[in-house]
Amino acid sequence: MENGEYVDGSIFFYAPNKAAPIFFAVAFGASGLWHIWQCIHYKSWLLTGFYVFIAAIFTAGFITREIAAYDYSNVVKFIITICLVYAAPPIMELANYNILGRILYLVPYYSPIHPGRVLTTFAFISAVVEGLNGNGASYSSNRSLPQSKQDIGKALLKAALLIQIVVVCLFLALAIYFHRRCLKAGIRNSNLNNALTTLYISTALLTIRTIYRIVEYFDLASLHFGPDMDPYSLSPIIRYEWFFYVFESSLMLINLVLMNVRHPRKYLPKSTKTYLARDGVTEITGPGYKDKRPFIITIIDPFDISGLLTGRDKKTKFWETNEAEAKTSGAQPKSDPEA
């Protein structure tokens, strides 16, 4: 049982638990196999294939952590397990961006942004954040640099972590704004609400994990390592392993299993061309949402503000013509047969 005492020679500070990594490696692996089956069953590789990759990364990370638990002074093993476990959550965020885009396709007339641009826009912002992370890490970890440059690196890392919270807030604002527009218009489709509820839960879990990482890093950044440093001056969040297993491992496992149990394809149609009519019940298959602007412009102006000003966006409202044609042909409400 851990007692917060420093273990001589351990890079982790403590002697890593040897049973927990086995449990999490098996659990993440099982969830990953379930996701593979679901991707095949629902034909949803483009929508949920991210989760297979996430599960594989976490499984590899905890297998490496189990190996490192028997050799906790080995720097290479420590770096590998940390990098793998840290790499998966940002991909979970990308998966959420992708799912929100698919949700917006379901009710395109209330989407404030081209649904296909949700993933690319937020992924671009995340790439900028990762750039700050990379530069910050290279400066702050290089002990040969002057202290002033190391401090710049720490500042970049702090900025990157805080920007992540801002990105989450913007993402939630987009989802909630869209959801409120649907509710205000009387669209209370159960599939739509279930998909959004799942997304909210997943985002909440990721946000708690991000806050945990921010607190952990700010504690580490405030320290000045040296031969005279007292290891017991470290924060409990670093000295006790259970923080990692509660706020990192468990939350991310719950998130992954959440997407097994409440798989997005249970609520969303297979095709992005299928959307809800304004009655909130009838499903119509149309030509799809198109954006003929250059790709770089869609990144700079994802909301197509220029289109709103010039009236170009009216040409993309395919649902107005399509619904009229559906009524003329007597389209009936239907549900997704594969869900």
N, C-alpha and C positions, 0 to 999 in steps of 0.2 A: 504494500500500500504506500502511495507517495505521501511524503510529509513536507514537501517544499524544500528539502535539503539538497544542496548541490552534490552531485555525484562526480567524483574526481575523474577527469578525462572525458566526460560526456559533452558532446557538442549541443545536445538537446537541453542541457542543464541537469535534467533528471535522467533516470534509467527508464527508457521507454517501456510501456506495457507490452507484453509479448502475446497476450490473448486477443486484445482489441483489434489489432491489424488483421488477424485471421478472420474475425467476424465480419469486418467491413469489406475485406477483399472478397469474401464469399457472397455477402449481401449485394455489393455493387455488381459483381459478376452475374448473379442470378437476375438482377434487374435488367442488366444489359442483354442477357439471353431472351428475357421476356420482351424487351423492346425490339429485338431482331424478329421475333415471331410476329409482333404486332405490325412492324413495317411490312412484312411479307403479307400478312392477313389483310391489312387495310390498304396495301399498296401506297404507303405513305412515306417512302424514303426521303422525298424532298421536304416533307413537312416535319418529320420527327427523326430523321436519320442522325441528327445531332446527338440524340440521347444515347445511341449505340456507341458513338465515339467518346462521349463523356464517361460512360460506364467503363469503357476499356481503359481510359486514362486513370480513373480513380482506382480501379482494380490493380493496375500496374503500380500505382503510387503506394498502395497499402501492402502489396507484396514486398516492395522495396523497403517499406518501413519495418516490416516484420524481420527482414534480413538485417536491417540496420539496428534493430533492437538487441541483437546479439553482438553487435560491433559498433557501439554508439560513439566511438572515437574516430570513426572513419568519415572523413570529410566528403568524399565522393558519394558515398551512399546517402549521407545526409542531404546533400545538394539535390540528388536525383529525386528522392522522395518528396522534398519540399517543392521542387519545380513541378512535378507531376500533380501533386495535390492542389497547388496554387493555379495550375493551368486550366483545370476543368470548370470552375465557376464562371469565368468570363464567357466560355462557350455556352453555358446554361443561359446566360443573359442573351446571347445571340439567338438561341433557340426561342426565347420568349419574344424577341423582336419579330422573328419569323412567324410565330403563331399569331401575334397581334395583326400582322399584315394580312394573314388569311382570314381573320375575324372581320377585318374591314372590308374584304372582298365580299363578305356575306351580305352586308348592307352598304353598298358603295355610295348611295346618295346621301348618307350622313357622315361619310368619312371626310375629315378635314385635310387629308393628305392622300396622294396616290398610294393605294395599299402596297404596291410592289416596291415603294421607296422607303418603307419603314425599316426593313432590314438593312438596306444599303446606307441610309442616312445615319442610323444609330451605330451601325458597324464602323462607319467613317469616324464618328466622334470617338468611339471606343479605341480606334486605331491611334488617334491623336493622344488619348490618355495613355495608351501603352507606350507610345513614343516618349512621353514624359517619364513614365516608369523606368524605361530602359536607360535614358540619360541620367535620371536621378540615381538609379542603382549603381551605374558605372562611376559616378562621381563620389557618392557617399561611401562606397565599399573600397575605394582605392586609397589606402592609408598613406601612400607615397605623395599624394597631392597635399597642397597647403590646406589648413583647416578651413579657410574661407571658401575654397572650392568644394570641400566636403559638405559644408553647411549649405551651399547652393544645391548640391545633390539631394540633401535631406528636404530642402524646401520644395524641390520639384516633385519628390515622392509624396510629400504631404498634399501638394496641390492636386496631383493626380488622384489621390484617394478621395479628396473632397469633391473633385469634379465628377467622380463616379456617382456620388450621392446626388449631385445636380442632374446627371443624366437619368438616374432612376426616377427622380421627381418629374422630369420632362416626359419620360415614357409613361408614367402613371397619369400625368395630366392629359396626355393624348388619349389614353384608353378611357379615362373617366369622362372626358368631354364627349367622346363618341358615344359612350354608354348613356349619358344623360340625354343626348339628342335623340337616341332611339326611344328611351323611356318617355320623353316629352311628346314624341310623336305617336305614342301608344303601342310601340313594338315591344312586346314582352315574350318573345320567342324563347322557349325553354332551352333549346340548343345554344342559342346566342348567349343567354345568361349563364349557362353552365360553363361554356368556354371562357367567358370573361372572369367568372368566379375562380376557376382554376388558375388563370393567369395572375389574378390578384394575389392568391395564396402563394404561388411560386415566387412572385416578385417580393412579397413580404419576407419570405425565407431568405432570399438572396440579399435583401437589404440588411437584415439582422446580421448575416454573415459578414457583410461589408463593414458594418459598424464595428463588429468585433475586430476585424483586421485593422481598421483605422486606429482603434484604441491600442491594439498591440504594437503597431508601428510607432505611434507617437510616444509610447513608453520607451521603446528601443531607441528612438531618435534622440531622446533627451539624455541618453547615457553617453559617457565618454570612456571608451574602453582603454584600459591600460593595466600595467602590472599591479597598480594599487587599488584597482576597482574592487569593491566589495560585492560578491555575487548575490548577496542577500538584499542588496539595494534594488534588485530587479523587481518589477511588478509581479504580483501573484499570477497574473494572466500569462506570464512567461514561465514562472517557476512551477506551475501546476499543469499537468498534462490534461486534466479533465476539461479544461476550458476548450482545448483543441477538439476533443471528441464530442463535446456538447454543441459548440457554436460553429464548428466547421464540418466535421464528419457526419454527425447525426442530422443536421439541418440539410445538408446536401443529399444524403441518402433519402430522407423524407421527400425532398423535392423530386428526386428521380423516380421514386416509387409512386408519388402523386401523379406523375405523367403516365405511369403504367395503369393505375386504377382509373384515372380520369383522362384517358387518352384523347387528345384533341380530335381524332377522326371519329370518335363517338358522337361528336357534336357538329363537326364541320364537313361539308360536302367534299368529295374527292377533287372536283374541278374548281378552279378559281373563276370559271365562267358561270357557275351556278350561284344565284343570289336570291334573297328574299324579296318578294313583291311588297308593296307598301302596306298590304294587309297584315304583314308579319307572319304569314302562314304559308302562302304559296311559294314554291321554289320554281324559279324560271332560269333557263339556260340561255344566256345571251352571247354577244360577240366578245365580251371581256373588256376589262379596263385597259385602255392603251394610252401611252404617253410618248409622243413622237419627238419630244425635245431631246437634245444631246444629253448623254449620260451625266457629264460634269455639271450641266445646268440643273438636272434633277437633284444632284447632291447639294448644290448651292441654294436652290430654291425648291425644296421638297413640297411646299404647300402651293406652288404655282401661283404666287402672288401676281406675277406679271400677267398670267392668264386671266385672273380675276379682273384685272384692270382693263385688259384689252378685249375681254369677252371670248377669248379662245377656249376657256374651260367649258363653255356651253356645248361645244362640238363633241366633248367627251362624254356627255350625259346619255349614253346609249340606253339606259334603263327606261327613259321616257318613251322612246319609240318602241322599244322591245316589249314593254308592258302593254302598250296599246295593241300591239300585234297579238300578244298572248290572250288578251281579253276577247279579241275578235275571233280567235281560233278556239276559244273555250278551254283554256288551260285550267287544270284542276290542282288543288293543293297536293303536294306529295312530300314524302320524307326520303332521306337518303337510304337506299336499300342496303348499303354496305355498312351503315353505322350500327 
